[in-house]
Amino acid sequence: MQRLGHIGHALIGPLCMFVIWWWAAEADLVSDKLLPGPIETFGSLGHSLLSGDMLRDAGYTMYRTGYGFVIAMILGVPIGVVLGSSQKLYRSVEFLVDFFRSTPVTAVFPLFLLIFGIGDIAKISVAAFAAWLVILFNVAYGVMNARQTRIMAAKVMGASSGRIFFDVMFFESLTQTFVGLRMGVSIALVVIIVAEMFIGSMDGMGHRIIDAQQIYDLEDMYASILMTGAMGYGFNLFFLGLERWLVHWSGR
């Protein structure tokens, strides 16, 4: 019953959005030339999924997002741990990390296009770069802010520097690491979709959205937007579940 209660609470938001959307469309608060009704939109979404067209585009987008994210994670986690373990080392590169993390990703699109061309490599590389900076920052921050009481307790018990680093600081940083992973995969998805819109793509959800907008197929455009939102939400739920499973001691 408690789980059913949680599910019921989680459904309140989507139901409210559906009702407001339906009411706005039925009351002509927004022109149907700009906003189709939710029933028509979800009907288009279901048809596109059953036909396989949208699943194919979603598959390309997820492949590019996953590829870029894995690169960012493989490079970001170990480098973040190393930087976070030494405040002097982190301070020496802090400006570069914050500078590029604050730079809009779209501003570096031309640079990646010049280096890698207009193929998938450019899209994946720029997504990996954007996600890498976020993961690196969060991992380093988590390591630097490991609980000092546990570190001091390990030192009192005679633990070596290596044991303190791996057995205390690393595990203490996992909560913040997962924050970085969730943010990183979301940023990678956003960058990939924007790149698919404007960098010579013939497939993917970004291309599908911009193509539907250009031919004025609003139902498919809104359905594709909903699909991309579901993909992002799914990635977030996956990492939340993984965090609860792996970091079950968080907050204790």
GIVENPE-V524821 format. One record per pair of residues at least 12 apart in sequence whose C-alpha atoms are under 10 Angstrom apart, sorted by sequence separation. I is the first residue (numbers start at 0). J is the second residue. D is the distance in whole Angstrom. If there is no record, write none. Layout:
I,J,D / I,J,D
This chain:
23,35,10 / 24,36,5 / 109,121,10 / 111,123,10 / 112,124,10 / 151,163,9 / 191,203,9 / 192,204,6 / 193,205,6 / 194,206,9 / 195,207,9 / 196,208,8 / 197,209,9 / 207,219,8 / 208,220,5 / 211,223,9 / 23,36,8 / 24,37,8 / 108,121,8 / 111,124,7 / 112,125,9 / 150,163,7 / 153,166,9 / 191,204,9 / 192,205,4 / 193,206,9 / 195,208,9 / 196,209,6 / 207,220,8 / 208,221,8 / 20,34,9 / 21,35,9 / 22,36,9 / 23,37,10 / 108,122,9 / 111,125,7 / 149,163,9 / 150,164,9 / 153,167,8 / 191,205,8 / 192,206,8 / 195,209,9 / 196,210,8 / 208,222,9 / 209,223,10 / 20,35,9 / 21,36,6 / 22,37,10 / 110,125,9 / 152,167,10 / 190,205,10 / 192,207,10 / 208,223,6 / 20,36,7 / 21,37,6 / 108,124,10 / 150,166,10 / 189,205,9 / 192,208,9 / 193,209,10 / 204,220,10 / 207,223,7 / 208,224,7 / 20,37,6 / 21,38,8 / 108,125,7 / 150,167,7 / 192,209,10 / 206,223,10 / 207,224,9 / 19,37,10 / 20,38,10 / 107,125,8 / 108,126,10 / 149,167,7 / 150,168,7 / 205,223,9 / 17,36,9 / 18,37,9 / 149,168,9 / 204,223,7 / 205,224,9 / 208,227,10 / 17,37,7 / 105,125,9 / 147,167,10 / 204,224,8 / 16,37,10 / 17,38,9 / 104,125,8 / 107,128,10 / 146,167,9 / 147,168,9 / 150,171,10 / 104,126,8 / 107,129,10 / 142,164,9 / 145,167,8 / 146,168,8 / 149,171,9 / 204,226,8 / 205,227,9 / 145,168,6 / 204,227,7 / 104,128,9 / 105,129,10 / 144,168,9 / 145,169,8 / 104,129,7 / 142,167,9 / 143,168,8 / 145,170,9 / 146,171,7 / 103,129,9 / 142,168,6 / 143,169,10 / 145,171,5 / 146,172,9 / 102,129,9 / 141,168,8 / 142,169,6 / 144,171,8 / 145,172,6 / 100,128,9 / 101,129,10 / 141,169,8 / 142,170,9 / 143,171,10 / 144,172,8 / 145,173,10 / 99,128,10 / 100,129,7 / 141,170,10 / 142,171,7 / 143,172,8 / 99,129,9 / 100,130,9 / 141,171,7 / 142,172,5 / 145,175,10 / 100,131,9 / 101,132,10 / 138,169,9 / 141,172,4 / 142,173,8 / 144,175,9 / 100,132,6 / 140,172,8 / 141,173,7 / 99,132,8 / 100,133,7 / 139,172,8 / 141,174,8 / 142,175,8 / 99,133,10 / 138,172,7 / 141,175,5 / 142,176,9 / 97,132,8 / 100,135,10 / 137,172,9 / 138,173,8 / 140,175,7 / 141,176,7 / 192,227,9 / 96,132,7 / 97,133,10 / 100,136,9 / 137,173,10 / 138,174,9 / 139,175,9 / 140,176,9 / 141,177,10 / 95,132,10 / 96,133,9 / 137,174,10 / 138,175,6 / 139,176,8 / 141,178,10 / 137,175,6 / 138,176,5 / 141,179,10 / 189,227,9 / 96,135,8 / 97,136,8 / 136,175,10 / 137,176,6 / 138,177,8 / 140,179,10 / 188,227,9 / 96,136,7 / 136,176,9 / 137,177,8 / 138,178,9 / 139,179,10 / 188,228,10 / 134,175,9 / 135,176,9 / 137,178,7 / 138,179,7 / 134,176,7 / 137,179,5 / 138,180,9 / 188,230,9 / 189,231,9 / 93,136,9 / 133,176,10 / 134,177,9 / 136,179,8 / 137,180,9 / 188,231,7 / 134,178,8 / 135,179,8 / 187,231,10 / 133,178,9 / 134,179,5 / 135,180,9 / 137,182,9 / 185,230,9 / 186,231,9 / 133,179,6 / 134,180,6 / 137,183,10 / 185,231,6 / 188,234,9 / 89,136,10 / 132,179,9 / 133,180,8 / 134,181,9 / 184,231,8 / 185,232,9 / 131,179,9 / 133,181,10 / 134,182,8 / 135,183,10 / 130,179,9 / 131,180,9 / 133,182,7 / 134,183,6 / 185,234,8 / 89,139,8 / 130,180,8 / 133,183,6 / 134,184,9 / 181,231,10 / 184,234,7 / 185,235,8 / 89,140,10 / 130,181,10 / 132,183,8 / 133,184,10 / 184,235,8 / 75,127,10 / 79,131,10 / 83,135,9 / 130,182,8 / 131,183,7 / 182,234,10 / 67,120,9 / 70,123,9 / 71,124,9 / 74,127,9 / 75,128,10 / 78,131,10 / 79,132,9 / 82,135,9 / 83,136,9 / 86,139,9 / 130,183,4 / 131,184,10 / 133,186,9 / 181,234,8 / 182,235,8 / 66,120,10 / 70,124,9 / 74,128,10 / 79,133,10 / 81,135,10 / 82,136,9 / 83,137,9 / 85,139,9 / 86,140,10 / 89,143,9 / 129,183,8 / 130,184,7 / 180,234,10 / 181,235,6 / 184,238,9 / 67,122,8 / 68,123,8 / 71,126,8 / 72,127,9 / 75,130,8 / 76,131,9 / 79,134,8 / 80,135,8 / 83,138,7 / 84,139,8 / 128,183,10 / 129,184,10 / 130,185,8 / 131,186,10 / 180,235,9 / 181,236,9 / 63,119,8 / 67,123,5 / 68,124,10 / 70,126,9 / 71,127,5 / 75,131,5 / 78,134,10 / 79,135,5 / 80,136,10 / 82,138,9 / 83,139,4 / 84,140,10 / 86,142,10 / 127,183,9 / 130,186,6 / 131,187,9 / 181,237,9 / 63,120,9 / 66,123,7 / 67,124,6 / 70,127,6 / 71,128,7 / 74,131,7 / 75,132,7 / 78,135,7 / 79,136,7 / 80,137,10 / 81,138,9 / 82,139,6 / 83,140,6 / 84,141,10 / 85,142,9 / 86,143,7 / 126,183,9 / 127,184,9 / 129,186,7 / 130,187,6 / 178,235,10 / 181,238,6 / 64,122,9 / 65,123,9 / 66,124,9 / 67,125,8 / 68,126,7 / 69,127,8 / 70,128,9 / 71,129,8 / 72,130,8 / 73,131,9 / 74,132,10 / 75,133,8 / 76,134,7 / 77,135,8 / 78,136,10 / 79,137,8 / 80,138,6 / 81,139,8 / 82,140,9 / 83,141,7 / 84,142,6 / 85,143,8 / 126,184,9 / 129,187,7 / 130,188,9 / 180,238,8 / 181,239,8 / 63,122,8 / 64,123,7 / 67,126,6 / 68,127,6 / 71,130,6 / 72,131,7 / 75,134,6 / 76,135,6 / 79,138,5 / 80,139,6 / 83,142,5 / 84,143,6 / 127,186,9 / 128,187,9 / 180,239,10 / 63,123,6 / 66,126,9 / 67,127,4 / 68,128,9 / 70,130,9 / 71,131,4 / 72,132,10 / 74,134,9 / 75,135,5 / 76,136,9 / 78,138,9 / 79,139,4 / 80,140,9 / 82,142,9 / 83,143,5 / 84,144,10 / 126,186,7 / 127,187,7 / 130,190,9 / 178,238,9 / 62,123,9 / 63,124,10 / 65,126,10 / 66,127,8 / 67,128,8 / 68,129,9 / 69,130,9 / 70,131,8 / 71,132,8 / 72,133,10 / 73,134,10 / 74,135,8 / 75,136,8 / 76,137,9 / 77,138,9 / 78,139,8 / 79,140,8 / 80,141,8 / 81,142,9 / 82,143,9 / 83,144,9 / 84,145,10 / 126,187,5 / 129,190,8 / 177,238,7 / 178,239,9 / 64,126,7 / 65,127,9 / 67,129,9 / 68,130,7 / 69,131,9 / 71,133,9 / 72,134,7 / 75,137,9 / 76,138,6 / 77,139,9 / 79,141,9 / 80,142,6 / 83,145,10 / 125,187,8 / 126,188,8 / 177,239,8 / 63,126,9 / 64,127,8 / 67,130,8 / 68,131,8 / 71,134,7 / 72,135,8 / 75,138,8 / 76,139,8 / 79,142,8 / 80,143,9 / 124,187,10 / 126,189,8 / 127,190,9 / 63,127,10 / 67,131,9 / 71,135,9 / 75,139,9 / 79,143,10 / 123,187,8 / 126,190,5 / 127,191,10 / 177,241,9 / 178,242,9 / 122,187,10 / 125,190,7 / 126,191,6 / 177,242,7 / 68,134,10 / 125,191,8 / 126,192,10 / 176,242,10 / 123,190,9 / 124,191,10 / 122,190,8 / 123,191,7 / 126,194,9 / 174,242,7 / 122,191,6 / 125,194,9 / 173,242,8 / 174,243,10 / 177,246,9 / 121,191,10 / 122,192,9 / 122,193,9 / 123,194,9 / 174,245,10 / 119,191,10 / 122,194,6 / 173,245,9 / 174,246,7 / 121,194,9 / 122,195,8 / 173,246,7 / 174,247,10 / 172,246,10 / 174,248,10 / 119,194,9 / 171,246,9 / 174,249,7 / 119,195,9 / 122,198,8 / 170,246,8 / 173,249,9 / 174,250,9 / 117,194,10 / 121,198,9 / 171,248,10 / 172,249,10 / 122,200,10 / 170,248,10 / 171,249,8 / 119,198,9 / 170,249,10 / 171,250,10 / 84,164,8 / 117,197,10 / 118,198,8 / 119,199,9 / 117,198,6 / 118,199,7 / 119,200,8 / 104,186,10 / 108,190,10 / 116,198,9 / 117,199,6 / 118,200,8 / 81,164,10 / 116,199,10 / 117,200,8 / 80,164,9 / 84,168,8 / 80,165,10 / 83,168,9 / 84,169,9 / 105,190,8 / 83,169,10 / 104,190,8 / 108,194,8 / 112,198,9 / 80,168,9 / 105,193,9 / 80,169,7 / 83,172,10 / 105,194,9 / 109,198,10 / 108,198,9 / 80,172,9 / 80,176,10 / 79,176,9 / 76,176,8 / 75,176,10 / 76,179,9 / 72,176,10 / 75,179,10 / 76,180,9 / 75,180,10 / 72,179,9 / 72,180,7 / 75,183,10 / 71,180,9 / 69,180,10 / 72,183,8 / 68,180,9 / 71,183,8 / 72,184,9 / 71,184,9 / 69,183,10 / 68,183,7 / 69,184,9 / 67,183,10 / 68,184,6 / 71,187,9 / 67,184,9 / 68,185,9 / 68,186,9 / 65,184,8 / 68,187,6 / 64,184,7 / 67,187,7 / 68,188,9 / 64,185,9 / 66,187,9 / 67,188,9 / 64,186,9 / 65,187,8 / 64,187,6 / 65,188,8 / 67,190,10 / 63,187,9 / 64,188,5 / 67,191,9 / 63,188,8 / 64,189,9 / 61,187,10 / 64,190,8 / 61,188,8 / 64,191,6 / 60,188,8 / 63,191,7 / 64,192,9 / 62,191,10 / 63,192,9 / 61,191,9 / 60,191,7 / 61,192,10 / 60,192,7 / 63,195,10 / 60,195,8 / 59,195,10 / 63,203,9 / 62,203,10 / 60,202,8 / 61,203,9 / 59,202,7 / 60,203,5 / 61,204,9 / 58,202,10 / 59,203,5 / 60,204,6 / 56,201,9 / 57,202,9 / 58,203,7 / 59,204,8 / 60,205,8 / 56,202,6 / 57,203,6 / 58,204,9 / 60,206,10 / 55,202,8 / 56,203,4 / 57,204,6 / 55,203,8 / 56,204,5 / 57,205,9 / 53,202,10 / 54,203,9 / 55,204,9 / 56,205,9 / 52,202,10 / 53,203,9 / 54,204,9 / 56,206,8 / 57,207,9 / 53,204,8 / 56,207,7 / 53,207,8 / 52,207,10 / 53,219,10 / 57,223,9 / 61,227,10 / 56,223,10 / 60,227,9 / 53,222,9 / 57,226,8 / 61,230,8 / 65,234,10 / 53,223,8 / 57,227,8 / 60,230,10 / 61,231,10 / 47,219,8 / 54,226,10 / 46,219,10 / 53,226,9 / 57,230,8 / 61,234,10 / 43,217,10 / 44,218,8 / 48,222,10 / 43,218,6 / 44,219,7 / 47,222,9 / 42,218,9 / 43,219,6 / 44,220,9 / 47,223,9 / 40,217,8 / 41,218,8 / 42,219,10 / 43,220,9 / 44,221,9 / 45,222,9 / 40,218,5 / 41,219,9 / 43,221,9 / 44,222,5 / 48,226,10 / 39,218,7 / 40,219,7 / 43,222,7 / 44,223,7 / 38,218,10 / 39,219,10 / 40,220,9 / 41,221,9 / 42,222,9 / 43,223,9 / 44,224,10 / 35,216,10 / 37,218,9 / 40,221,7 / 41,222,7 / 44,225,8 / 33,215,10 / 35,217,7 / 36,218,8 / 40,222,6 / 44,226,8 / 32,215,9 / 34,217,7 / 35,218,6 / 39,222,9 / 40,223,9 / 32,216,10 / 33,217,7 / 34,218,8 / 35,219,10 / 37,221,9 / 41,225,9 / 32,217,8 / 33,218,10 / 36,221,10 / 37,222,9 / 40,225,9 / 31,217,9 / 35,221,8 / 34,221,8
